[in-house]
Amino acid sequence: MLIALAATASATLYLSLTLGVLGAPFFAYFVQLPLLFVGFSLGASSAGLASLGAVGIVILFGGSIAALVFAVLQIAPSLIAIRQSLLNRQAEDGSIEWYPPGRVLGQLVLYAAVVMVIALVWVRWATGSIEDAFTAAIGQVLDQFAAAGGQASGFGQQILDYAAIVPGIVAVSWVLMTLVNAAIAQFLALRGGQAQRPAIAFAKLWLPRWCGPALALTALAALTVGGDPAYFAQGLAALFAVPYLLQGLAVVHSAAERIKARGLALTVFYIVLVLFSWPLVVGIVLLGLLEDWAHFRRRLA
């Protein structure tokens, strides 16, 4: 019953966006949540069955193209998160070792990178120029905004100047969406006493070694190339910064454990982060990078 409900809920949330239902963008943000909850509660096989059911419903009511997009953007990252998170082995002392959350994060980022690169290659093949295609699309949006009475001249030029980062921003938002849904699903599974995996301590997040070189190379490319290659370089650099954003937050959580009012301190921190997101996000990414060398969490332990 839970599998069928999850399939129906996930497909309905996704279709609400394509059908223009009121409030659809908010509800569509949680498309992955039912599938992730089933996976973290009942296992990867159950999540696979729910995913197949959800895809079938989307094909029936939305068509094959909508189902393909659904499978690539919603189903696949959910199944990656579920399968990898539930991997475990028995240690020599008899305890259970679970697959490191940092590696799960890394694989989600790599999957998003592959999808983004394929999408940009398709845009290049279909239009002849990624830069021209994005410039034209942004120009159309700005023209519509101006026709509705908006003043977008200066702001519009800024958007055009930073158009190359747009694919990266979209990909980063996508990865963060999966992580948020996974965190909520695991919390619900734990509260319901059905969780397949114990609670994950955010402060214990450690990244794979490839994250640093990947960010360094793509950031260097982002600073040096222009034209169509800039869309690939800046997009990948933004994506490979995500693990360090999470590692920076892990340092913050580790520091908060030394404060008596830990919950209040973290609440205030995240409110400030939302209000002043851009400069703080950059600072947290830098903190995550410094953690690789300074090992702040080991000093705080």
Residue pairs with C-beta under 8 A, 6 or more apart in sequence:
2 38
2 41
2 42
2 46
3 38
3 42
3 46
3 49
3 50
3 53
4 50
4 53
5 34
6 34
6 35
6 37
6 38
6 50
6 54
7 34
7 35
7 49
7 50
7 51
7 52
7 53
7 54
7 56
7 57
8 53
8 54
8 57
9 34
10 31
10 32
10 33
10 34
10 35
10 50
10 51
10 54
10 74
11 53
11 54
11 55
11 57
11 58
11 61
11 70
12 57
13 27
13 28
13 30
13 31
13 34
14 28
14 31
14 54
14 58
14 62
14 66
14 70
14 74
15 57
15 58
15 61
15 62
15 66
16 23
16 24
16 27
16 28
17 24
17 25
17 27
17 28
18 62
18 66
21 27
29 177
29 181
30 181
30 184
31 70
31 74
32 74
32 77
32 78
32 177
32 178
32 181
32 182
33 181
33 184
33 185
34 50
35 47
35 50
35 51
35 54
35 74
35 75
35 78
35 79
35 82
36 47
36 78
36 81
36 82
36 181
36 182
36 184
36 185
36 186
37 185
37 188
37 189
38 46
38 47
38 50
39 46
39 47
39 50
39 78
39 79
39 81
39 82
39 86
39 185
40 82
40 85
40 86
40 182
40 185
40 186
40 189
40 194
40 195
40 196
40 197
41 189
41 192
41 194
41 195
41 196
42 194
42 196
43 86
43 196
44 79
44 82
44 83
44 86
47 78
47 79
47 82
48 79
51 75
51 78
51 79
54 70
54 75
55 67
55 70
55 71
55 75
58 66
58 67
58 70
59 66
59 67
62 70
72 115
73 115
73 174
76 111
77 108
77 111
77 112
77 174
77 175
77 178
78 178
78 181
80 104
80 107
80 108
80 111
81 104
81 108
81 178
81 182
84 99
84 103
84 104
84 107
85 98
85 99
85 101
85 104
85 182
85 186
85 197
86 99
86 196
86 197
87 98
87 99
88 96
88 97
88 98
88 99
88 197
89 96
89 97
90 96
90 97
91 97
98 197
98 198
100 206
101 200
101 204
101 205
102 205
102 206
102 207
102 208
102 243
102 247
103 208
105 179
105 205
105 207
105 242
105 243
105 246
106 207
106 208
106 210
106 211
106 243
108 175
108 178
108 179
109 175
109 239
109 240
109 242
109 243
112 171
112 174
112 175
112 239
113 171
113 236
113 239
113 240
115 171
116 167
116 168
116 170
116 171
116 235
116 236
116 239
117 232
117 236
119 167
120 130
120 167
120 231
120 232
120 235
123 130
123 133
124 130
124 228
126 133
127 133
129 228
130 228
130 231
131 163
131 164
131 227
131 228
131 230
131 231
134 163
134 164
134 166
134 231
135 160
135 163
138 156
138 159
138 160
138 163
138 166
139 160
142 152
142 156
142 159
145 152
145 156
146 152
164 230
164 231
164 234
164 235
165 234
165 235
165 238
167 231
167 234
167 235
168 234
168 235
168 236
168 237
168 238
168 239
169 238
171 235
171 238
171 239
172 238
172 239
172 241
172 242
175 239
175 242
176 242
179 246
186 195
186 197
186 199
186 200
189 195
189 196
190 199
202 249
202 250
202 253
203 250
203 251
203 253
203 254
203 257
203 297
204 250
205 246
205 247
205 250
206 247
207 243
207 244
207 247
207 292
208 243
211 240
211 243
211 244
212 289
212 292
214 236
214 240
215 237
215 240
215 241
215 243
215 244
215 289
218 233
218 236
218 237
218 240
219 237
219 240
221 229
221 232
221 233
221 236
221 237
222 230
222 233
222 234
222 236
222 237
225 233
241 285
243 288
244 285
244 288
244 289
245 281
245 284
245 285
245 288
246 288
247 288
247 291
247 292
248 283
248 284
248 285
248 286
248 287
248 288
248 289
248 291
249 284
249 288
250 288
250 291
250 297
251 287
251 288
251 291
251 296
251 297
252 266
252 269
252 284
252 287
253 266
254 296
254 297
254 300
254 301
255 296
255 300
256 262
256 265
256 266
256 269
257 300
258 300
259 265
272 280
273 280
273 281
273 284
287 296
290 296
291 297
